[in-house]
Amino acid sequence: MKKIVLTGGGTAGHVYPALALCDKLKDYEIHYIGSSGMEKDILKKFPNIFYHEIPAVKLERKLTLRNFLIPFKLLKSIRCSKKVLKEISPNIIFSKGGFVAVPVAISASKLKIPVISHESDLSFGLANKIILHYCSCMCTSFEKTSLGNKKCVYTGQPIREKIFNGNKNIIDFKNNKPYLLVLGGSLGAKFLNNLVFDNIENLTEIFNVIHICGKNNYQNIKHKNYICLPYAENIEDYYARCDLVLARAGSGVINELLILNKPMLLIPLSKKCSRGDQIENAKLFEELGYAKMLEEDNADYIKIKENLLNLLKNKEKIVKNMKKTAKNNANSIIFDLIKKFEIKNN
């Protein structure tokens, strides 16, 4: 049987797009190379995927002595990755980026194993900037990202099939108010959470609120027309239920919402604690007419309410626009690339 290695980690946004391809990989023995972080916990639920842990090397976005140790830690990660890849002897590797994937891609290049990587954001993250030198092909979620580089192919974002099969009846507040889903990403978003916690009374006057706040931010709040959840394995059910979404602007989530035609108000992670990729994503989605955007420094309840009501008023127009432009065949395109670049092992 042919073998494929999936890799990438740090957040759920690096893991779930890779797992979205698994339905296409039924003729492959599937392995995953990751760290001891979130990806390891997620992969525990997939007994048909062989998990291999390597030491992770993450660049701190602040001046710290720990960054001076990165070259030494990276060499160790490369050695571990190379050892694992020799044991597996895969036909191909699919990388979703993130710091976990860098030593895997470098090791694969040394072993002449082809790598296909995927960049979710509008601009390349540091990991994929490095991986681009070692991969056979770089897939992109946005067409603009692929322009000007022969290695890049615009594929769209890999989407899990389960996302399309949500059961909206999992929650029903028994009223006619629209449903607002609040998402902060797999690790939660303190700023968004505090906005919601501080304005539950105001929000629930207008909306039924489903608030997924992250495990570290959970508060056991009981309130009419409001539910707080630490995490949602069955996110597809809440997607199906909601009319609007208030979220950060990680590419994985916003592309799922685009495919599902859910108008969104995006408050991207600020440049104070990111490279600004979410701001770029949110600006593009606003330009394309899929979303409204507020920068964190200018976001308060009054502006959030104003923008949510505007989305609600124009929902039909936004959904129509999304249906015309959403790309829904990324899984098939990427699978065809896997078949194209895989090597034949004895």
Residue pairs with C-beta under 8 A, 6 or more apart in sequence:
1 27
1 28
1 29
2 27
2 28
2 29
2 91
2 342
2 345
3 28
3 29
3 30
3 31
3 88
3 89
3 90
3 91
3 345
4 25
4 28
4 29
4 30
4 31
4 90
4 91
4 92
4 93
4 94
4 338
4 342
5 31
5 32
5 33
5 85
5 88
5 90
5 92
5 93
5 94
5 104
6 18
6 19
6 21
6 30
6 31
6 32
6 33
6 49
6 93
6 94
6 95
6 96
7 18
7 32
7 33
7 34
7 93
7 94
7 95
7 96
7 100
7 101
7 104
7 105
8 14
8 15
8 18
8 34
8 39
8 95
8 96
8 97
8 98
8 100
8 101
9 15
9 34
9 35
9 37
9 38
9 39
9 56
9 98
9 99
9 100
9 101
10 35
10 37
10 38
10 39
10 58
10 98
10 99
10 100
11 38
11 98
11 185
11 186
11 187
11 250
12 38
12 42
12 185
12 186
12 252
13 120
13 185
13 186
13 250
13 251
13 252
13 253
14 39
14 96
14 97
14 98
14 100
14 101
15 34
15 38
15 39
15 42
15 43
15 96
16 42
16 160
16 252
17 96
17 118
17 120
17 157
17 158
17 159
17 252
18 32
18 94
18 96
18 118
18 158
19 42
19 46
19 160
20 158
20 159
20 160
20 161
20 331
21 94
21 158
21 331
21 334
21 335
21 338
22 30
22 46
22 49
23 161
23 331
24 331
24 332
24 335
25 335
25 338
28 91
29 50
30 48
30 49
30 50
31 49
31 50
31 51
31 52
31 88
31 90
32 39
32 43
32 49
32 50
32 51
32 52
33 52
33 53
33 54
33 81
33 84
33 85
33 100
33 104
34 40
34 43
34 51
34 52
34 53
34 54
34 100
35 53
35 54
35 55
35 56
35 100
36 53
36 56
37 56
37 100
38 186
38 187
39 100
40 51
40 53
43 49
43 51
44 51
50 88
52 84
52 88
54 77
54 80
54 81
54 84
54 100
54 103
54 104
55 73
55 76
55 77
55 80
56 77
56 99
56 100
57 70
57 73
57 74
57 77
57 99
57 102
57 103
58 99
59 67
59 70
59 99
59 126
60 66
60 67
61 273
61 274
61 275
74 102
74 103
77 102
77 103
78 103
78 106
78 107
80 103
81 103
81 104
81 106
81 107
81 108
82 107
82 110
82 111
85 93
85 104
85 107
85 108
85 111
85 113
86 111
89 345
90 113
90 345
91 113
91 342
91 343
91 344
91 345
92 113
92 114
92 115
92 116
92 338
92 341
92 342
92 343
93 104
93 105
93 108
93 113
93 114
93 115
93 116
94 115
94 116
94 117
94 118
94 334
94 338
95 101
95 104
95 105
95 115
95 116
95 117
95 118
95 131
95 135
96 117
96 118
96 120
97 117
97 118
97 119
97 120
97 125
97 127
97 128
97 131
98 125
98 127
99 127
101 117
101 127
101 131
102 127
102 130
102 131
104 115
105 115
105 117
105 130
105 131
105 134
105 135
106 130
106 134
108 114
108 115
108 134
109 115
109 134
112 343
113 343
114 135
114 136
114 341
114 342
114 343
115 131
115 134
115 135
115 136
116 135
116 136
116 137
116 138
116 139
116 334
116 337
116 338
116 341
117 128
117 131
117 132
117 135
117 137
117 138
117 139
118 138
118 139
118 140
118 141
118 155
118 158
118 334
119 125
119 128
119 138
119 139
119 140
119 141
119 145
120 141
120 157
120 250
120 251
120 252
120 255
121 141
121 142
121 145
121 251
121 277
121 278
121 280
121 281
122 141
122 142
122 144
122 145
122 251
122 277
122 280
122 281
122 284
123 145
123 277
123 280
124 132
124 145
125 275
125 277
126 275
128 138
131 138
132 138
132 149
132 151
135 151
136 151
136 341
137 151
137 152
137 153
137 337
137 341
138 146
138 149
138 151
138 152
138 153
139 152
139 153
139 154
139 155
139 330
139 333
139 334
139 337
140 146
140 152
140 153
140 154
140 155
141 155
141 156
141 157
141 251
141 255
141 330
142 154
142 284
143 154
144 284
145 152
145 154
146 152
146 153
146 154
153 333
153 337
155 330
155 333
155 334
155 337
156 255
156 327
156 328
156 329
156 330
156 333
157 251
157 252
157 255
157 256
157 327
157 330
158 330
158 331
158 334
159 255
159 256
159 259
159 328
159 330
159 331
162 236
163 235
163 236
163 239
163 256
163 259
163 260
164 236
164 259
164 260
165 236
166 234
166 236
166 237
166 238
166 239
166 240
166 241
167 236
167 237
167 240
168 237
168 240
168 241
170 234
170 237
170 238
170 241
171 210
171 227
171 237
171 238
171 241
173 179
173 208
173 225
175 208
175 225
177 206
177 207
177 208
177 225
178 206
178 207
178 208
178 243
178 244
178 312
179 207
179 208
179 209
179 210
179 241
179 242
179 243
179 244
180 203
180 207
180 208
180 209
180 210
180 242
180 243
180 244
180 245
180 246
180 308
181 210
181 212
181 238
181 239
181 241
181 242
181 244
181 245
181 246
181 247
181 262
182 192
182 196
182 209
182 210
182 211
182 212
182 213
182 245
182 246
182 247
183 192
183 212
183 245
183 246
183 247
183 248
183 253
184 190
184 192
184 193
184 212
184 213
184 214
184 217
184 247
184 248
185 214
185 247
185 248
185 250
185 253
186 214
186 231
187 214
187 216
188 213
188 214
188 215
188 216
188 217
189 214
189 248
189 269
190 217
191 267
191 296
191 299
192 246
192 247
192 248
192 267
193 211
193 213
193 214
193 217
195 299
195 301
195 304
196 203
196 209
196 211
196 213
196 246
197 219
197 221
198 301
199 301
200 209
200 221
200 223
200 226
202 301
202 305
203 209
203 226
204 223
204 224
204 225
204 226
206 305
206 308
206 309
207 225
207 244
207 308
208 225
208 226
209 225
209 226
209 227
210 227
210 229
210 238
210 241
210 242
211 226
211 227
211 228
211 229
212 229
212 230
212 231
212 232
212 235
212 238
213 219
213 228
213 229
213 230
214 230
214 231
215 230
215 231
217 230
218 228
218 229
218 230
219 228
220 228
221 228
232 238
239 256
239 257
239 260
239 262
240 260
242 262
243 262
243 263
243 312
243 315
244 262
244 263
244 264
244 265
244 308
244 311
244 312
244 315
245 257
245 262
245 263
245 264
245 265
246 264
246 265
246 267
246 304
246 308
247 253
247 254
247 257
247 264
247 265
247 266
247 267
248 266
248 267
248 268
248 269
248 278
249 266
249 267
249 268
249 269
249 278
249 279
249 281
249 282
249 285
249 293
250 278
250 281
251 277
251 281
254 264
254 266
254 281
254 282
254 285
254 290
254 291
257 264
258 285
258 290
258 322
258 326
259 326
259 328
261 319
261 322
261 323
261 326
263 290
263 291
263 311
263 314
263 315
263 318
263 319
263 322
264 285
264 290
264 291
264 292
264 311
265 291
265 292
265 293
265 294
265 304
265 307
265 308
265 311
266 278
266 281
266 282
266 285
266 286
266 291
266 292
266 293
266 294
267 282
267 293
267 294
267 295
267 296
267 299
267 304
268 278
268 279
268 281
268 282
268 293
268 295
268 296
269 278
269 279
269 296
270 279
270 295
270 296
270 297
271 279
279 295
282 291
282 293
283 293
285 291
285 293
286 292
286 293
288 321
288 325
289 317
289 318
289 321
290 318
290 321
290 322
292 307
292 310
292 311
294 303
294 304
294 307
311 318
